[in-house]
Amino acid sequence: MPPDHDEPHPPDGAPAACPHDVDASPVAWREAGAGEVVLFLHGLGGSRTAWDPQLVSLAGSWRCVAWDMPGYGASRPGPVPLTFTALADAAADLLDTLGATAVPVVGLSMGGMIALHLALRYPGRVSSLALLDTSPAFGLDGTTDPGAWAALRLGPLERGETPADMAPRVLRSVAGPQAPEAVITEAVAAMARIPSSGLAAAVRCLPSHDVRDRLGEIGCPTLVVVGELDAETPPAYSLHLANGIPGAGYAEIPGAGHLSNLEAPDEVNALLAGFLSTTTLSTD
């Protein structure tokens, strides 16, 4: 079935590298560039705008597409309860809408978890994986209680706070200590786009993530990247991924926290460009 929107194109007069939004249904996205699709999946407190530094930087070689996860931004809610299976299905459906078969997938935090589920459920749709500040399983440290973790995040929503209200304190708590205020402002704007119901659904879903016993099944080229000072999903979690996925590469971003793509965009963009250039056909 054809998508219920016009073929996406930049606004009149805008360069191809200028990100533009496609408010399609059920899943909306932001994109820039042309050529082979690269799919970007944001984290629990993000949305499609959280990838702007990457979309702008990489648009000269690839068609960079950053979704709003189901229930986030301009996308319709997913099923209740939300599951990683449903999120992987939604990502695969978006690839159908984009006319893409197998694509590189870049995921940060919860987006990295979704990318893992997508690669395992639809291995023919993922040509490579770049996993940023993420984990092979919820609570990998063995000390995080899923009920307490969810309650801490659902409590403010149940008391009437919105994601926009929560964003400044949440994002300052996960960013590295050197993150400039401009980075927090950019991240806050992305989180402010999340409806309360969408964030609540994702919070309830996230503790179910655990693919530790399936990492060896991932056969596509993989790059694992983490901020050196990420306290939310620390380097030990990323090392577990890199050691478990056959042939995976690994890189730490000095001084960065959990929002490495915003805190250190030049370093992350260089890593992604180098990785993608070896695994895709660019438009250069």
PLY file of the C-alpha trace (Angstrom):
ply
format ascii 1.0
element vertex 284
property float x
property float y
property float z
element edge 283
property int vertex1
property int vertex2
end_header
0.00 0.00 0.00
1.47 3.42 -0.88
2.15 5.82 1.99
-0.58 8.36 2.75
1.63 11.38 2.08
3.37 13.05 -0.83
6.86 11.95 -1.83
9.14 13.78 0.63
11.30 16.59 -0.68
13.04 19.59 0.85
11.02 22.82 0.99
11.41 25.07 -2.05
14.82 26.70 -2.03
16.18 24.53 0.79
19.39 22.57 0.18
19.22 18.79 0.35
21.36 18.89 3.51
18.68 20.95 5.29
16.63 18.58 7.47
12.93 18.59 6.67
10.02 16.83 8.32
7.66 14.27 6.85
4.63 13.99 9.11
3.44 10.69 7.71
1.22 8.16 9.47
1.70 5.91 11.34
5.38 6.90 11.64
6.72 10.40 10.98
10.32 11.29 10.36
12.91 13.99 9.63
15.37 13.55 6.77
18.22 15.16 4.88
20.33 14.20 1.90
19.94 11.67 -0.90
21.17 8.22 -1.81
21.19 5.14 0.36
18.95 5.41 3.43
20.56 5.46 6.88
17.98 5.07 9.66
18.48 6.89 12.97
16.61 5.73 16.10
16.52 8.13 19.08
16.57 7.33 22.77
13.94 7.28 25.52
14.13 11.05 26.04
14.67 12.03 22.43
12.79 12.45 19.18
13.69 12.98 15.53
15.25 16.40 16.14
17.88 14.89 18.46
19.85 13.69 15.40
20.19 17.05 13.60
24.01 17.24 13.93
24.27 13.85 12.22
21.65 14.54 9.54
23.35 17.78 8.53
26.87 16.35 8.58
26.15 13.09 6.73
23.55 14.33 4.24
26.18 14.91 1.58
26.61 11.17 1.15
23.48 9.46 2.43
19.73 9.93 2.81
19.60 10.28 6.58
16.21 9.49 8.12
15.45 10.02 11.84
12.12 8.69 13.01
9.74 9.72 15.73
9.27 6.42 17.58
5.63 5.26 17.77
3.90 7.39 20.39
6.54 10.13 20.08
6.47 13.46 18.28
4.24 13.30 15.21
3.99 9.48 15.11
0.87 7.58 16.11
0.94 5.56 19.34
2.02 1.95 19.13
0.15 -1.02 20.58
-0.65 -1.27 24.28
1.45 -2.54 25.91
4.32 -1.35 23.76
6.93 -4.05 23.04
10.31 -4.22 21.35
8.79 -6.61 18.84
6.22 -3.98 17.89
8.91 -1.30 17.66
11.05 -3.50 15.40
7.97 -4.13 13.23
7.31 -0.37 13.04
10.89 0.28 11.96
10.66 -2.41 9.27
7.38 -0.90 8.06
9.05 2.51 7.85
11.75 1.01 5.63
8.97 -0.25 3.36
7.52 3.26 3.24
10.94 4.67 2.37
11.38 2.11 -0.40
14.49 0.73 1.30
15.42 -2.94 1.60
18.51 -3.30 3.79
19.94 -0.18 5.45
22.51 0.91 8.02
20.80 1.59 11.35
22.14 4.00 13.97
20.57 3.85 17.42
21.26 5.70 20.66
20.24 4.37 24.09
16.74 2.89 23.72
17.13 3.45 19.99
20.15 1.16 20.08
18.04 -1.46 21.82
15.39 -1.17 19.10
18.15 -1.47 16.48
19.31 -4.71 18.07
15.77 -6.13 18.04
15.34 -5.01 14.42
18.58 -6.73 13.38
17.58 -9.94 15.15
13.97 -10.00 13.95
14.67 -8.79 10.40
18.33 -9.57 9.68
17.81 -8.98 5.96
16.73 -5.38 6.57
19.83 -4.23 8.48
23.08 -3.94 6.52
25.09 -2.52 9.44
24.61 -1.35 13.00
26.02 1.63 14.87
25.09 1.36 18.54
25.61 4.48 20.65
25.39 4.62 24.45
23.23 1.54 24.76
23.14 -1.89 26.38
22.50 -5.55 25.58
20.04 -5.77 28.48
18.18 -3.60 30.94
19.87 -3.46 34.32
23.09 -5.07 33.15
24.79 -4.05 36.40
22.51 -6.45 38.27
21.50 -3.82 40.83
18.75 -1.89 39.01
15.25 -2.97 40.00
12.94 -2.61 36.98
9.90 -1.68 39.07
11.74 1.03 40.97
13.35 2.32 37.78
9.98 2.62 36.05
8.26 4.13 39.08
10.89 6.87 39.32
10.10 7.92 35.75
6.35 7.32 35.75
5.76 9.11 39.05
6.24 12.65 37.68
3.97 11.85 34.72
1.29 10.53 37.04
1.56 13.76 39.07
0.85 15.80 35.96
4.33 16.75 34.80
4.96 16.62 31.07
8.13 15.44 29.33
8.85 19.12 28.63
8.68 19.82 32.37
10.97 16.89 33.17
13.44 17.43 30.35
15.93 19.93 31.86
16.65 17.94 35.02
16.54 14.54 33.30
18.90 15.50 30.50
21.35 17.34 32.75
21.52 14.19 34.88
22.55 11.96 31.95
24.80 14.36 30.05
28.49 14.50 30.81
29.75 17.15 33.23
31.39 19.05 30.37
28.23 19.28 28.25
27.62 22.95 27.36
24.26 24.56 27.97
23.59 24.64 24.22
23.65 20.83 24.17
21.14 20.65 27.02
18.91 23.15 25.22
19.00 21.06 22.05
18.23 17.86 23.94
15.43 19.52 25.92
13.77 20.65 22.68
13.81 17.07 21.40
12.33 15.66 24.63
9.68 18.38 24.79
8.13 16.88 21.64
7.21 13.66 23.46
3.58 13.24 24.58
3.24 12.05 28.17
1.46 8.87 27.06
4.25 8.04 24.63
6.97 8.44 27.23
5.01 6.35 29.74
4.56 3.54 27.21
8.28 3.53 26.41
9.24 3.54 30.10
7.06 0.46 30.65
8.59 -1.25 27.62
12.28 -0.60 28.20
12.89 -2.98 31.17
11.92 -5.95 28.97
15.05 -5.52 26.84
17.53 -8.42 27.00
19.32 -9.83 23.96
22.49 -11.03 25.69
22.02 -14.63 24.59
21.48 -13.61 20.95
24.35 -11.22 20.28
26.25 -13.94 18.43
23.44 -14.09 15.86
24.15 -10.56 14.60
26.03 -10.99 11.35
26.19 -7.46 9.97
29.12 -5.06 10.46
28.71 -3.33 13.82
30.26 -0.30 15.49
29.74 0.28 19.22
30.30 3.83 20.52
29.96 5.17 24.06
30.72 8.33 25.96
33.64 7.86 28.33
31.60 9.45 31.15
28.25 7.84 30.35
26.83 6.87 33.75
23.44 5.76 32.37
24.78 3.01 30.09
28.47 3.00 31.01
31.35 1.78 28.84
31.19 -1.68 30.44
27.76 -2.15 28.82
29.11 -1.21 25.40
32.11 -3.49 25.86
29.66 -6.34 26.54
28.03 -5.57 23.20
31.31 -5.26 21.33
32.64 -8.50 22.80
29.41 -10.37 22.08
28.76 -9.27 18.48
31.13 -11.00 16.06
33.69 -8.60 14.61
32.22 -5.49 16.25
34.33 -2.35 16.51
34.44 -0.23 19.66
35.15 3.43 20.39
34.89 5.66 23.46
34.27 9.40 23.16
36.48 11.24 25.69
34.60 13.52 28.06
31.14 12.68 26.70
28.19 11.39 28.69
25.01 9.59 27.60
24.14 12.13 24.88
27.34 11.54 22.94
25.90 12.43 19.53
25.02 15.92 20.80
27.88 16.39 23.25
30.60 15.40 20.77
29.02 15.67 17.31
32.28 16.09 15.41
33.79 12.94 16.91
30.60 10.91 16.47
30.07 12.16 12.92
33.64 11.22 11.97
33.19 7.73 13.41
29.87 7.25 11.62
31.15 8.60 8.31
34.17 6.33 8.41
32.08 3.30 9.35
29.34 3.98 6.79
31.84 4.61 4.02
33.13 1.07 4.41
29.71 -0.58 4.50
27.55 1.42 2.05
27.50 3.06 -1.34
27.48 6.82 -0.78
26.48 9.50 -3.30
29.99 11.00 -3.34
0 1
1 2
2 3
3 4
4 5
5 6
6 7
7 8
8 9
9 10
10 11
11 12
12 13
13 14
14 15
15 16
16 17
17 18
18 19
19 20
20 21
21 22
22 23
23 24
24 25
25 26
26 27
27 28
28 29
29 30
30 31
31 32
32 33
33 34
34 35
35 36
36 37
37 38
38 39
39 40
40 41
41 42
42 43
43 44
44 45
45 46
46 47
47 48
48 49
49 50
50 51
51 52
52 53
53 54
54 55
55 56
56 57
57 58
58 59
59 60
60 61
61 62
62 63
63 64
64 65
65 66
66 67
67 68
68 69
69 70
70 71
71 72
72 73
73 74
74 75
75 76
76 77
77 78
78 79
79 80
80 81
81 82
82 83
83 84
84 85
85 86
86 87
87 88
88 89
89 90
90 91
91 92
92 93
93 94
94 95
95 96
96 97
97 98
98 99
99 100
100 101
101 102
102 103
103 104
104 105
105 106
106 107
107 108
108 109
109 110
110 111
111 112
112 113
113 114
114 115
115 116
116 117
117 118
118 119
119 120
120 121
121 122
122 123
123 124
124 125
125 126
126 127
127 128
128 129
129 130
130 131
131 132
132 133
133 134
134 135
135 136
136 137
137 138
138 139
139 140
140 141
141 142
142 143
143 144
144 145
145 146
146 147
147 148
148 149
149 150
150 151
151 152
152 153
153 154
154 155
155 156
156 157
157 158
158 159
159 160
160 161
161 162
162 163
163 164
164 165
165 166
166 167
167 168
168 169
169 170
170 171
171 172
172 173
173 174
174 175
175 176
176 177
177 178
178 179
179 180
180 181
181 182
182 183
183 184
184 185
185 186
186 187
187 188
188 189
189 190
190 191
191 192
192 193
193 194
194 195
195 196
196 197
197 198
198 199
199 200
200 201
201 202
202 203
203 204
204 205
205 206
206 207
207 208
208 209
209 210
210 211
211 212
212 213
213 214
214 215
215 216
216 217
217 218
218 219
219 220
220 221
221 222
222 223
223 224
224 225
225 226
226 227
227 228
228 229
229 230
230 231
231 232
232 233
233 234
234 235
235 236
236 237
237 238
238 239
239 240
240 241
241 242
242 243
243 244
244 245
245 246
246 247
247 248
248 249
249 250
250 251
251 252
252 253
253 254
254 255
255 256
256 257
257 258
258 259
259 260
260 261
261 262
262 263
263 264
264 265
265 266
266 267
267 268
268 269
269 270
270 271
271 272
272 273
273 274
274 275
275 276
276 277
277 278
278 279
279 280
280 281
281 282
282 283
